[in-house]
Amino acid sequence: MKFLKKLTCAAAVAMSMASAAHAGPVLNNWVFNPNGGGYEAGQRVNEYLDVNGNAFIQINPTGGNSFSFTEHAVFNIVQADGKGKLFPVGYQGGNITATFEATGTGNFSGAFSFTGGTIRMYQNEVNGQYAGTEGVYGANLGNLIAEFNVLAGGGGLVDASGDPTNNGQVTVLARAAAGSLAEGYFFRGNGDDLAMESIMSFAFTNANTVSNPDGTLVSEVACQFAGFSGAGCGGGSYANAPGQYFFVGNNGQFKLAEVPEPGSLALFGIAMLGAGVAARKRAKKA
C-alpha cells in the first residue's frame, strides 16, 4: 500500500513537471474526421476514442520467474468519449480499425512491460467487415491513416500463469513521427492538421481472458496474424494454454498527447504508469 501511494504521488509530480514542459500533455477537444474529409466535417473528441478488440499472447519463460512475450491484436473503434458514433447519421459505410503488434518482458505474479511494437489504424469504407475473414479479421482493410511506434514501458500486472489480472489495466505508450498520420483525419481543436507533427498516444485497456475464442478469431489472429502453428491451426481444437499462449479481450480508451521534451519523456511515462495504478485501485474499490 505504501508503494502504491508513493508511486501515485510520484506520478502526480511527474505529470505536473511534464505539463510544465508542454502545457497539458493530453489533447482535449481535438477533432477526428473518420472519412478523412477535413476539419469542418469532423467530430470533436473531448478526450478519447473508445476501442475494443482481442489479443493473442504467446509467452516464453526465460528462467526463474521471468518471461518474454509477443502480442498480436485487432481493434475496432466505433465512438468517442463513450457517448457517440464516429460516423455521421445516415452514412452507410465505414469502419475505423487497428492492428497491434508488440513484444515485451515480465515476471509471473508480477508486472510486465512492452519493449516495442507497432499500432496501425485503418479507415475502411466498406461496412461490417471487422470480425470477418477479409485481410486479418477485417482489421487492416482500407486506408492506412496512422502508424504509431510502441515505446518501451507501459504494461500491467499478471498472475502466476502470465494472464492479466482480472479486469487488469494495461497501458500502452506510443509515438507517431511527422508524416505518420494521414492528412484530413486528425486535427487540433483550432483546425491545425496533425499530419505533419510528431504526436504521442497512449491507451488504457481492461484485459480479460477469453476462455473460448471462436474459430474465426483463432484462424485470423492466432494462425494468420501471429503465425501460431499449434492446435487449432495445425490440426485439432484450439484451447488456451495458461503460461504459454491465450486470448484476451480488451476494451478501453485511446488518447493523443503532446510529445514531451526529451528530458521529460521518462517523466511522462511514469505519469502514465501512475494513472494506470490509480485506475486499478479504483477498480478494486468498486
Phi, psi and omega in degrees: 000318179298320180298317180297319179296317180295319181294318180296319178296317179298321179295319180297317178296315181299318180296320180293324179291318178295324179294328179293325180287320178222111185305116178066086184297330179272131179283129173245151177054041172273173186235134179235127176249105185292348177264354183073021186268012175101175188295312189300324183265009183277172178256130179285130181251119181296316181210318190214160168263138177280135179233147173212147182179197183222147181230144174251123185242131177244129184249139177234103177303136184241016178111142181063232182256008188260163178206162168244163182209159169237146180227135174232125186221158176232143183224153175239141182232112188241348182204174180234144175057022176068019186215008180191145178290148181289320186274145184294155178302134179093347178287130189266358181206163173128138175217145167248122183229174180207152169243153184221126175232132181205158173237163179187183179223162179190186178230132177301140184058032180212221184248157172230160177214160180271149176250346179167176179154190183216137171247127177237129179251141184231149171244114182250123183283349180266124184282150169079014181269342177297141183076015176254197185253359175287136182061222174254098178058022181071013187263350183236036182258154177088215185269130172285115186251348179198144176223123181243139173268126179289132181267155176297136180124207182063212177102207184182204183245148178230161177271194185293341179260001180093356177288144174302142178302154187310123183056035187294139178278124177244131181246134177235126175254138182209166181217137175251125178286162177305132182093355181272352173253135179289149178291145173094359184249313188246128183221149167290165181299336180273001178101354179291128179288131182278001187303324184257016178251155167278138184218145175268158169218155169210151182229140170248122176231147173266124185249130177225142181298135173265107188291322184229074179296142181284170186298324180294316179298316179298310183297316186281314187269313181285304187289309186280304187288312185272349180072023179291141182233016180277197181305135183099340177243315180260023184112154182083178182262138180285143170209139176304144176236090182310137182086353179233303179200150183188163175258145170230150173263141182232140167215143183179213188230141177242122184237157173252153182210158174295153173278118179294159173296154185311319183289343183250003180298317179296321179295323178298318178297318178297321180297318179293322176298317178298322178296322178294318178299316180298320180296319179295322180295319178296319182297321180292327180285332184295000000 
